[in-house]
Amino acid sequence: MVENPPYMNAYGLIPKILKKMKEAPRPDRFTLDFLSTKLGFSGGSARAFVPFAKRIGLIGPDGTPTELYTKFRNPSESGWAIGEAMRVGYKTLYERNEYAHDLPSDKLEGLIMEATGLSKGSVVRSILNSFVALKKEASFEEPLEGEGRPLERDVEAVKGRGSEGVQGLPSGVHLSYTINLNLPETTNVAVFNAIFKSLKEHLLQG
């Protein structure tokens, strides 16, 4: 029997808990104690969020926050992370329609019933509204490099890339690099000559 997509009966809590998750420090493990003590959701209806978060890939089976959890807390990647979480948790819907998040409510409800075999009722409604609650927090376009997503480049990543650009980039796209040097306090010109010679040999000439 196919497992139903993830849902919470108290789906109105989903955006509220997600908001608190952004504000709170990342825990070693996301437990019911963390949910109630650190995030402030101690009611019984909120307890369902822990298995819900596991189903959508924000936390692992043992409660350990995943990479998606970490990216979700980054303002520049938060929406993208929830979009990815939706594709994880609602895989059965996305297998039938890769743009499930763009469907109007009636079409989405029909898709849920088709994927689950359920009849219209409270479970389908909770799945639908849980999906919609996540969608309001989601973005389905991956953030561009450089927009709040720092690029980590070392010397080896730049060496060997001459005027033809970086392999794999579209024609006409060029990368620029800013190199900050902390020069020693010295009056010995030979020291500066050695630094700039090395820079030219290893970076500028590729």
FIVO-147495 format. One record per atom (N, C-alpha, C): atom name; x negated, y, z negated; residue in three letters. Coordinates in steps of 0.1 Angstrom, whole numbers. Atoms other than C-alpha are relative to their C-alpha. Layout:
BEGIN
CA | X | Y | Z | ALA
...
// end
This chain:
BEGIN
N | -9 | -12 | 0 | MET
CA | 0 | 0 | 0 | MET
C | -9 | 12 | 0 | MET
N | 8 | -12 | -1 | VAL
CA | -14 | 34 | 10 | VAL
C | 3 | 9 | -12 | VAL
N | -1 | -10 | 11 | GLU
CA | -20 | 58 | -19 | GLU
C | 6 | 13 | 5 | GLU
N | -6 | -13 | -4 | ASN
CA | 1 | 89 | -18 | ASN
C | -11 | 11 | -1 | ASN
N | 9 | -11 | 1 | PRO
CA | -18 | 122 | -12 | PRO
C | 1 | 6 | -14 | PRO
N | 1 | -6 | 14 | PRO
CA | -28 | 141 | -44 | PRO
C | 11 | 11 | -2 | PRO
N | -10 | -10 | 3 | TYR
CA | -2 | 162 | -61 | TYR
C | 1 | 2 | -15 | TYR
N | -4 | -2 | 14 | MET
CA | 8 | 178 | -94 | MET
C | 15 | 4 | 0 | MET
N | -14 | -4 | 1 | ASN
CA | 44 | 181 | -105 | ASN
C | 0 | 15 | -4 | ASN
N | 1 | -14 | 4 | ALA
CA | 34 | 214 | -121 | ALA
C | -10 | 7 | 9 | ALA
N | 9 | -6 | -10 | TYR
CA | 18 | 227 | -89 | TYR
C | -2 | 15 | -1 | TYR
N | 2 | -15 | 2 | GLY
CA | 22 | 263 | -100 | GLY
C | -12 | 2 | -8 | GLY
N | 12 | -2 | 8 | LEU
CA | -7 | 257 | -123 | LEU
C | -13 | -1 | 8 | LEU
N | 12 | 2 | -8 | ILE
CA | -31 | 249 | -95 | ILE
C | -8 | 13 | 3 | ILE
N | 8 | -13 | -2 | PRO
CA | -41 | 285 | -85 | PRO
C | -5 | 6 | -13 | PRO
N | 4 | -6 | 13 | LYS
CA | -42 | 295 | -122 | LYS
C | -13 | -7 | -5 | LYS
N | 12 | 7 | 5 | ILE
CA | -67 | 267 | -131 | ILE
C | -12 | 3 | 9 | ILE
N | 11 | -3 | -9 | LEU
CA | -88 | 273 | -100 | LEU
C | -6 | 14 | -3 | LEU
N | 5 | -13 | 4 | LYS
CA | -91 | 310 | -110 | LYS
C | -9 | -1 | -12 | LYS
N | 8 | 2 | 12 | LYS
CA | -103 | 300 | -144 | LYS
C | -13 | -7 | 2 | LYS
N | 12 | 7 | -3 | MET
CA | -128 | 276 | -129 | MET
C | -11 | 9 | 6 | MET
N | 9 | -9 | -6 | LYS
CA | -144 | 304 | -110 | LYS
C | -7 | 8 | -11 | LYS
N | 5 | -9 | 11 | GLU
CA | -148 | 325 | -142 | GLU
C | -8 | -8 | -10 | GLU
N | 6 | 8 | 10 | ALA
CA | -160 | 297 | -165 | ALA
C | -14 | -6 | 5 | ALA
N | 13 | 6 | -4 | PRO
CA | -196 | 283 | -165 | PRO
C | 3 | -14 | 5 | PRO
N | -1 | 14 | -5 | ARG
CA | -200 | 250 | -145 | ARG
C | -3 | -10 | -11 | ARG
N | 2 | 9 | 11 | PRO
CA | -196 | 222 | -170 | PRO
C | -9 | -12 | 5 | PRO
N | 6 | 13 | -4 | ASP
CA | -217 | 190 | -171 | ASP
C | 10 | -10 | 4 | ASP
N | -11 | 9 | -4 | ARG
CA | -185 | 171 | -170 | ARG
C | 13 | 8 | -2 | ARG
N | -13 | -7 | 1 | PHE
CA | -150 | 184 | -163 | PHE
C | 10 | -10 | -7 | PHE
N | -8 | 8 | 8 | THR
CA | -129 | 168 | -190 | THR
C | 13 | 7 | -5 | THR
N | -13 | -6 | 5 | LEU
CA | -95 | 173 | -206 | LEU
C | -4 | 10 | -11 | LEU
N | 4 | -9 | 10 | ASP
CA | -114 | 190 | -235 | ASP
C | -5 | 13 | 7 | ASP
N | 4 | -12 | -7 | PHE
CA | -130 | 214 | -210 | PHE
C | 12 | 8 | 5 | PHE
N | -12 | -6 | -5 | LEU
CA | -97 | 220 | -194 | LEU
C | 8 | 8 | -10 | LEU
N | -8 | -7 | 11 | SER
CA | -80 | 229 | -227 | SER
C | -7 | 10 | -7 | SER
N | 7 | -9 | 9 | THR
CA | -107 | 245 | -247 | THR
C | -7 | 11 | 8 | THR
N | 8 | -11 | -7 | LYS
CA | -128 | 264 | -221 | LYS
C | 9 | 7 | 10 | LYS
N | -8 | -6 | -10 | LEU
CA | -101 | 270 | -194 | LEU
C | 13 | 5 | -6 | LEU
N | -12 | -5 | 7 | GLY
CA | -72 | 274 | -218 | GLY
C | 13 | -6 | 5 | GLY
N | -12 | 7 | -5 | PHE
CA | -48 | 249 | -203 | PHE
C | 2 | -13 | -8 | PHE
N | -1 | 11 | 10 | SER
CA | -38 | 226 | -232 | SER
C | 13 | -8 | 2 | SER
N | -13 | 7 | -2 | GLY
CA | -2 | 217 | -221 | GLY
C | -1 | -13 | 7 | GLY
N | 0 | 13 | -6 | GLY
CA | 6 | 182 | -211 | GLY
C | 1 | 0 | 15 | GLY
N | -1 | 0 | -14 | SER
CA | 15 | 192 | -176 | SER
C | -13 | 3 | 7 | SER
N | 13 | -4 | -6 | ALA
CA | -20 | 206 | -170 | ALA
C | -9 | -12 | 1 | ALA
N | 9 | 12 | 0 | ARG
CA | -36 | 172 | -177 | ARG
C | -2 | -6 | 13 | ARG
N | 1 | 7 | -14 | ALA
CA | -28 | 160 | -142 | ALA
C | -10 | 7 | 9 | ALA
N | 9 | -7 | -9 | PHE
CA | -52 | 185 | -128 | PHE
C | -14 | -8 | 1 | PHE
N | 12 | 7 | -1 | VAL
CA | -82 | 163 | -137 | VAL
C | 0 | -11 | 10 | VAL
N | 0 | 10 | -11 | PRO
CA | -72 | 133 | -116 | PRO
C | 2 | 7 | 14 | PRO
N | -2 | -7 | -13 | PHE
CA | -60 | 158 | -89 | PHE
C | -13 | 5 | 5 | PHE
N | 13 | -6 | -4 | ALA
CA | -94 | 175 | -88 | ALA
C | -9 | -11 | 5 | ALA
N | 8 | 11 | -4 | LYS
CA | -110 | 141 | -85 | LYS
C | 4 | -5 | 14 | LYS
N | -5 | 4 | -13 | ARG
CA | -88 | 132 | -55 | ARG
C | -4 | 9 | 11 | ARG
N | 3 | -10 | -11 | ILE
CA | -97 | 164 | -36 | ILE
C | -15 | 2 | 0 | ILE
N | 14 | -1 | -1 | GLY
CA | -134 | 160 | -43 | GLY
C | -7 | 11 | -7 | GLY
N | 7 | -11 | 8 | LEU
CA | -141 | 189 | -67 | LEU
C | -8 | -6 | -11 | LEU
N | 7 | 7 | 10 | ILE
CA | -152 | 165 | -94 | ILE
C | -1 | -15 | 3 | ILE
N | 2 | 14 | -3 | GLY
CA | -166 | 130 | -93 | GLY
C | 8 | -9 | -9 | GLY
N | -8 | 10 | 8 | PRO
CA | -151 | 98 | -107 | PRO
C | -3 | 1 | -15 | PRO
N | 4 | -1 | 14 | ASP
CA | -170 | 104 | -140 | ASP
C | 2 | 14 | -5 | ASP
N | -3 | -13 | 5 | GLY
CA | -159 | 140 | -142 | GLY
C | -11 | 10 | 3 | GLY
N | 11 | -9 | -4 | THR
CA | -192 | 155 | -129 | THR
C | 4 | 9 | 11 | THR
N | -3 | -9 | -11 | PRO
CA | -187 | 186 | -108 | PRO
C | -8 | -3 | 12 | PRO
N | 6 | 3 | -13 | THR
CA | -195 | 180 | -71 | THR
C | -6 | 12 | 6 | THR
N | 5 | -11 | -8 | GLU
CA | -213 | 202 | -46 | GLU
C | 11 | 9 | 4 | GLU
N | -11 | -9 | -4 | LEU
CA | -179 | 214 | -35 | LEU
C | 4 | 9 | -11 | LEU
N | -3 | -7 | 12 | TYR
CA | -172 | 225 | -71 | TYR
C | -10 | 12 | 0 | TYR
N | 10 | -10 | 1 | THR
CA | -204 | 245 | -70 | THR
C | 2 | 11 | 11 | THR
N | -3 | -9 | -11 | LYS
CA | -196 | 261 | -36 | LYS
C | 13 | 8 | -3 | LYS
N | -13 | -7 | 3 | PHE
CA | -161 | 269 | -48 | PHE
C | -2 | 12 | -9 | PHE
N | 2 | -11 | 10 | ARG
CA | -175 | 291 | -76 | ARG
C | -8 | 11 | 7 | ARG
N | 7 | -10 | -8 | ASN
CA | -195 | 310 | -50 | ASN
C | 10 | 8 | 8 | ASN
N | -11 | -8 | -7 | PRO
CA | -172 | 339 | -39 | PRO
C | -1 | 0 | 15 | PRO
N | 1 | 0 | -15 | SER
CA | -186 | 338 | -3 | SER
C | 4 | -14 | 6 | SER
N | -3 | 14 | -5 | GLU
CA | -179 | 300 | 0 | GLU
C | 13 | -6 | -6 | GLU
N | -11 | 5 | 8 | SER
CA | -149 | 296 | -23 | SER
C | 11 | -5 | 9 | SER
N | -11 | 4 | -8 | GLY
CA | -122 | 295 | 4 | GLY
C | -4 | -12 | 9 | GLY
N | 5 | 11 | -9 | TRP
CA | -143 | 272 | 27 | TRP
C | 0 | -13 | -8 | TRP
N | 1 | 12 | 8 | ALA
CA | -149 | 248 | -2 | ALA
C | 14 | -6 | -3 | ALA
N | -14 | 5 | 2 | ILE
CA | -111 | 245 | -9 | ILE
C | 5 | -6 | 13 | ILE
N | -4 | 5 | -13 | GLY
CA | -105 | 240 | 28 | GLY
C | -6 | -14 | 2 | GLY
N | 7 | 13 | -1 | GLU
CA | -130 | 211 | 27 | GLU
C | 7 | -10 | -10 | GLU
N | -6 | 9 | 10 | ALA
CA | -114 | 197 | -5 | ALA
C | 14 | -5 | 5 | ALA
N | -13 | 4 | -6 | MET
CA | -80 | 197 | 13 | MET
C | -2 | -11 | 10 | MET
N | 3 | 10 | -10 | ARG
CA | -95 | 177 | 42 | ARG
C | -3 | -14 | -7 | ARG
N | 3 | 12 | 8 | VAL
CA | -108 | 152 | 16 | VAL
C | 12 | -6 | -6 | VAL
N | -11 | 6 | 7 | GLY
CA | -77 | 148 | -4 | GLY
C | 12 | -3 | 8 | GLY
N | -11 | 2 | -9 | TYR
CA | -52 | 150 | 24 | TYR
C | -4 | -6 | 13 | TYR
N | 6 | 6 | -13 | LYS
CA | -71 | 129 | 49 | LYS
C | 11 | -7 | 8 | LYS
N | -10 | 7 | -8 | THR
CA | -40 | 109 | 59 | THR
C | 8 | 10 | 8 | THR
N | -7 | -10 | -7 | LEU
CA | -23 | 141 | 69 | LEU
C | -8 | 6 | 12 | LEU
N | 9 | -6 | -10 | TYR
CA | -53 | 155 | 88 | TYR
C | -3 | -11 | 11 | TYR
N | 2 | 11 | -10 | GLU
CA | -57 | 121 | 106 | GLU
C | 11 | 1 | 10 | GLU
N | -11 | -1 | -9 | ARG
CA | -23 | 128 | 121 | ARG
C | 1 | 13 | 7 | ARG
N | 0 | -13 | -6 | ASN
CA | -27 | 165 | 127 | ASN
C | -11 | 8 | -6 | ASN
N | 12 | -6 | 6 | GLU
CA | -60 | 182 | 123 | GLU
C | 2 | 15 | -4 | GLU
N | -4 | -13 | 4 | TYR
CA | -42 | 215 | 119 | TYR
C | 12 | 0 | -10 | TYR
N | -11 | 2 | 10 | ALA
CA | -19 | 203 | 91 | ALA
C | 3 | 13 | -8 | ALA
N | -2 | -13 | 8 | HIS
CA | -25 | 236 | 72 | HIS
C | 7 | 11 | 8 | HIS
N | -7 | -11 | -8 | ASP
CA | -10 | 256 | 101 | ASP
C | 15 | -3 | 2 | ASP
N | -14 | 4 | -2 | LEU
CA | 23 | 237 | 101 | LEU
C | 10 | 8 | -9 | LEU
N | -11 | -6 | 9 | PRO
CA | 55 | 254 | 88 | PRO
C | 5 | -11 | -10 | PRO
N | -4 | 9 | 11 | SER
CA | 70 | 239 | 57 | SER
C | 8 | -12 | 5 | SER
N | -8 | 11 | -4 | ASP
CA | 96 | 217 | 75 | ASP
C | -8 | -10 | 8 | ASP
N | 9 | 10 | -8 | LYS
CA | 70 | 202 | 99 | LYS
C | -10 | -7 | -10 | LYS
N | 9 | 6 | 10 | LEU
CA | 46 | 197 | 70 | LEU
C | 7 | -11 | -8 | LEU
N | -8 | 10 | 8 | GLU
CA | 73 | 179 | 50 | GLU
C | 2 | -13 | 8 | GLU
N | -2 | 11 | -9 | GLY
CA | 80 | 157 | 80 | GLY
C | -13 | -8 | 1 | GLY
N | 13 | 7 | -1 | LEU
CA | 43 | 149 | 83 | LEU
C | -3 | -8 | -12 | LEU
N | 2 | 7 | 12 | ILE
CA | 41 | 140 | 47 | ILE
C | 8 | -13 | -1 | ILE
N | -8 | 12 | 0 | MET
CA | 70 | 116 | 50 | MET
C | -4 | -10 | 10 | MET
N | 6 | 9 | -10 | GLU
CA | 55 | 101 | 81 | GLU
C | -12 | -7 | -5 | GLU
N | 12 | 6 | 5 | ALA
CA | 22 | 95 | 64 | ALA
C | 1 | -9 | -12 | ALA
N | -2 | 7 | 12 | THR
CA | 35 | 82 | 32 | THR
C | 11 | -11 | 0 | THR
N | -11 | 9 | 0 | GLY
CA | 67 | 64 | 41 | GLY
C | 11 | 4 | -10 | GLY
N | -10 | -4 | 11 | LEU
CA | 85 | 83 | 13 | LEU
C | 12 | 7 | 6 | LEU
N | -12 | -8 | -4 | SER
CA | 120 | 97 | 16 | SER
C | -1 | 14 | -6 | SER
N | 0 | -14 | 5 | LYS
CA | 127 | 134 | 10 | LYS
C | 4 | -1 | -15 | LYS
N | -3 | 0 | 14 | GLY
CA | 127 | 140 | -27 | GLY
C | -11 | 7 | -8 | GLY
N | 9 | -7 | 9 | SER
CA | 107 | 152 | -57 | SER
C | -15 | -2 | 3 | SER
N | 15 | 3 | -2 | VAL
CA | 74 | 134 | -49 | VAL
C | -4 | 7 | 13 | VAL
N | 3 | -6 | -12 | VAL
CA | 74 | 147 | -13 | VAL
C | -1 | 15 | -2 | VAL
N | 0 | -14 | 3 | ARG
CA | 82 | 182 | -26 | ARG
C | -12 | 4 | -8 | ARG
N | 12 | -3 | 8 | SER
CA | 54 | 181 | -51 | SER
C | -13 | -1 | 8 | SER
N | 11 | 1 | -9 | ILE
CA | 29 | 169 | -25 | ILE
C | -1 | 12 | 9 | ILE
N | -1 | -12 | -9 | LEU
CA | 41 | 197 | -1 | LEU
C | -5 | 12 | -8 | LEU
N | 3 | -12 | 7 | ASN
CA | 38 | 224 | -28 | ASN
C | -14 | 0 | -5 | ASN
N | 14 | 1 | 4 | SER
CA | 5 | 212 | -41 | SER
C | -9 | 3 | 12 | SER
N | 8 | -3 | -13 | PHE
CA | -9 | 213 | -5 | PHE
C | 1 | 15 | 2 | PHE
N | -2 | -14 | -2 | VAL
CA | 6 | 248 | -1 | VAL
C | -8 | 9 | -10 | VAL
N | 7 | -7 | 10 | ALA
CA | -9 | 260 | -34 | ALA
C | -15 | 0 | 3 | ALA
N | 15 | 0 | -3 | LEU
CA | -44 | 249 | -23 | LEU
C | -2 | 9 | 13 | LEU
N | 2 | -7 | -13 | LYS
CA | -39 | 264 | 12 | LYS
C | -1 | 15 | -2 | LYS
N | 1 | -14 | 3 | LYS
CA | -34 | 298 | -3 | LYS
C | -14 | 5 | -5 | LYS
N | 14 | -3 | 5 | GLU
CA | -69 | 296 | -18 | GLU
C | -10 | -4 | 11 | GLU
N | 10 | 7 | -9 | ALA
CA | -85 | 280 | 13 | ALA
C | -3 | 9 | 13 | ALA
N | 4 | -6 | -13 | SER
CA | -103 | 292 | 44 | SER
C | -5 | -12 | 8 | SER
N | 4 | 11 | -8 | PHE
CA | -108 | 268 | 73 | PHE
C | -11 | 3 | 10 | PHE
N | 11 | -3 | -8 | GLU
CA | -137 | 285 | 89 | GLU
C | -13 | 1 | -9 | GLU
N | 12 | 0 | 8 | GLU
CA | -172 | 278 | 76 | GLU
C | -7 | 14 | 0 | GLU
N | 6 | -14 | 1 | PRO
CA | -189 | 310 | 63 | PRO
C | -13 | 1 | 8 | PRO
N | 12 | -2 | -9 | LEU
CA | -216 | 324 | 86 | LEU
C | -12 | 1 | -9 | LEU
N | 12 | -1 | 7 | GLU
CA | -252 | 321 | 75 | GLU
C | -3 | 15 | -2 | GLU
N | 4 | -13 | 3 | GLY
CA | -263 | 353 | 58 | GLY
C | 11 | 8 | -6 | GLY
N | -11 | -7 | 6 | GLU
CA | -228 | 364 | 46 | GLU
C | 1 | -6 | -14 | GLU
N | 0 | 4 | 14 | GLY
CA | -235 | 358 | 9 | GLY
C | -5 | -14 | -2 | GLY
N | 6 | 14 | 0 | ARG
CA | -251 | 324 | 18 | ARG
C | -14 | 1 | 3 | ARG
N | 14 | -2 | -3 | PRO
CA | -288 | 329 | 14 | PRO
C | -7 | -11 | 7 | PRO
N | 7 | 10 | -7 | LEU
CA | -311 | 312 | 38 | LEU
C | -14 | -2 | -7 | LEU
N | 13 | 3 | 6 | GLU
CA | -341 | 295 | 23 | GLU
C | -10 | -4 | 11 | GLU
N | 10 | 3 | -10 | ARG
CA | -370 | 297 | 47 | ARG
C | -14 | -1 | -5 | ARG
N | 14 | 0 | 4 | ASP
CA | -406 | 286 | 41 | ASP
C | -8 | 2 | 12 | ASP
N | 9 | -3 | -11 | VAL
CA | -436 | 291 | 62 | VAL
C | 1 | -10 | 11 | VAL
N | -1 | 10 | -10 | GLU
CA | -433 | 258 | 80 | GLU
C | 13 | 1 | 9 | GLU
N | -13 | -2 | -8 | ALA
CA | -397 | 267 | 91 | ALA
C | -2 | 11 | 11 | ALA
N | 1 | -10 | -10 | VAL
CA | -410 | 297 | 110 | VAL
C | -11 | -2 | 10 | VAL
N | 12 | 3 | -9 | LYS
CA | -443 | 284 | 124 | LYS
C | 5 | -7 | 13 | LYS
N | -3 | 6 | -12 | GLY
CA | -442 | 274 | 160 | GLY
C | 12 | 5 | 8 | GLY
N | -11 | -6 | -7 | ARG
CA | -412 | 295 | 169 | ARG
C | -4 | 13 | 6 | ARG
N | 5 | -12 | -7 | GLY
CA | -423 | 320 | 195 | GLY
C | 11 | 9 | 5 | GLY
N | -10 | -9 | -6 | SER
CA | -405 | 345 | 217 | SER
C | 12 | -6 | 6 | SER
N | -12 | 7 | -6 | GLU
CA | -382 | 319 | 231 | GLU
C | 11 | -2 | -10 | GLU
N | -11 | 2 | 9 | GLY
CA | -362 | 318 | 199 | GLY
C | 0 | -13 | -7 | GLY
N | -1 | 12 | 7 | VAL
CA | -351 | 290 | 177 | VAL
C | 8 | -10 | 8 | VAL
N | -7 | 10 | -8 | GLN
CA | -341 | 258 | 195 | GLN
C | 14 | -3 | -6 | GLN
N | -13 | 3 | 5 | GLY
CA | -304 | 252 | 193 | GLY
C | 9 | 12 | -2 | GLY
N | -8 | -12 | 1 | LEU
CA | -293 | 288 | 190 | LEU
C | 5 | 4 | 14 | LEU
N | -5 | -4 | -13 | PRO
CA | -271 | 302 | 218 | PRO
C | -9 | 11 | 6 | PRO
N | 8 | -10 | -8 | SER
CA | -288 | 323 | 245 | SER
C | 3 | 14 | -5 | SER
N | -2 | -14 | 4 | GLY
CA | -293 | 359 | 234 | GLY
C | 1 | 2 | -15 | GLY
N | 0 | -1 | 14 | VAL
CA | -293 | 351 | 197 | VAL
C | -14 | 0 | -5 | VAL
N | 13 | -1 | 5 | HIS
CA | -324 | 362 | 179 | HIS
C | 0 | 1 | -15 | HIS
N | 2 | -1 | 15 | LEU
CA | -336 | 359 | 143 | LEU
C | -11 | 10 | -3 | LEU
N | 11 | -9 | 5 | SER
CA | -356 | 385 | 124 | SER
C | -3 | -4 | -14 | SER
N | 5 | 3 | 13 | TYR
CA | -376 | 380 | 93 | TYR
C | -6 | 12 | -7 | TYR
N | 6 | -10 | 8 | THR
CA | -385 | 404 | 66 | THR
C | -10 | -6 | -10 | THR
N | 10 | 6 | 8 | ILE
CA | -418 | 396 | 49 | ILE
C | -5 | 10 | -10 | ILE
N | 5 | -9 | 10 | ASN
CA | -426 | 412 | 16 | ASN
C | -13 | -5 | -6 | ASN
N | 13 | 4 | 5 | LEU
CA | -462 | 412 | 5 | LEU
C | -3 | 8 | -13 | LEU
N | 5 | -7 | 12 | ASN
CA | -475 | 419 | -30 | ASN
C | -15 | 0 | 1 | ASN
N | 14 | -1 | -2 | LEU
CA | -510 | 431 | -24 | LEU
C | -8 | 3 | -13 | LEU
N | 8 | -2 | 12 | PRO
CA | -537 | 430 | -50 | PRO
C | -5 | 14 | -1 | PRO
N | 6 | -14 | 2 | GLU
CA | -550 | 462 | -66 | GLU
C | -15 | -1 | 2 | GLU
N | 15 | 0 | -3 | THR
CA | -584 | 465 | -49 | THR
C | -3 | 10 | 10 | THR
N | 5 | -9 | -10 | THR
CA | -604 | 489 | -29 | THR
C | -8 | -7 | 10 | THR
N | 8 | 7 | -10 | ASN
CA | -622 | 462 | -10 | ASN
C | 8 | -3 | 13 | ASN
N | -8 | 1 | -13 | VAL
CA | -610 | 465 | 26 | VAL
C | -1 | -15 | 5 | VAL
N | 2 | 14 | -5 | ALA
CA | -623 | 429 | 33 | ALA
C | 12 | -8 | -5 | ALA
N | -11 | 8 | 5 | VAL
CA | -596 | 415 | 11 | VAL
C | 13 | 2 | 8 | VAL
N | -12 | -3 | -8 | PHE
CA | -568 | 433 | 31 | PHE
C | -2 | -6 | 14 | PHE
N | 2 | 6 | -14 | ASN
CA | -584 | 422 | 64 | ASN
C | 2 | -15 | 0 | ASN
N | -2 | 14 | 1 | ALA
CA | -584 | 386 | 52 | ALA
C | 15 | -4 | -1 | ALA
N | -15 | 3 | 2 | ILE
CA | -547 | 387 | 42 | ILE
C | 7 | 2 | 13 | ILE
N | -8 | -2 | -13 | PHE
CA | -535 | 402 | 75 | PHE
C | -5 | -9 | 11 | PHE
N | 5 | 10 | -10 | LYS
CA | -557 | 379 | 95 | LYS
C | 7 | -13 | -2 | LYS
N | -7 | 12 | 3 | SER
CA | -542 | 349 | 78 | SER
C | 15 | 1 | 4 | SER
N | -14 | -2 | -4 | LEU
CA | -507 | 363 | 83 | LEU
C | 2 | -1 | 15 | LEU
N | -1 | 1 | -15 | LYS
CA | -513 | 367 | 120 | LYS
C | -2 | -14 | 5 | LYS
N | 3 | 14 | -5 | GLU
CA | -527 | 332 | 124 | GLU
C | 11 | -9 | -3 | GLU
N | -10 | 10 | 4 | HIS
CA | -500 | 314 | 105 | HIS
C | 14 | 3 | 3 | HIS
N | -14 | -3 | -2 | LEU
CA | -469 | 333 | 112 | LEU
C | 3 | 7 | 14 | LEU
N | -3 | -8 | -12 | LEU
CA | -471 | 358 | 140 | LEU
C | -3 | -7 | 13 | LEU
N | 4 | 7 | -12 | GLN
CA | -488 | 336 | 165 | GLN
C | 7 | -13 | 2 | GLN
N | -7 | 13 | 0 | GLY
CA | -468 | 305 | 156 | GLY
C | -10 | -11 | 3 | GLY
// end
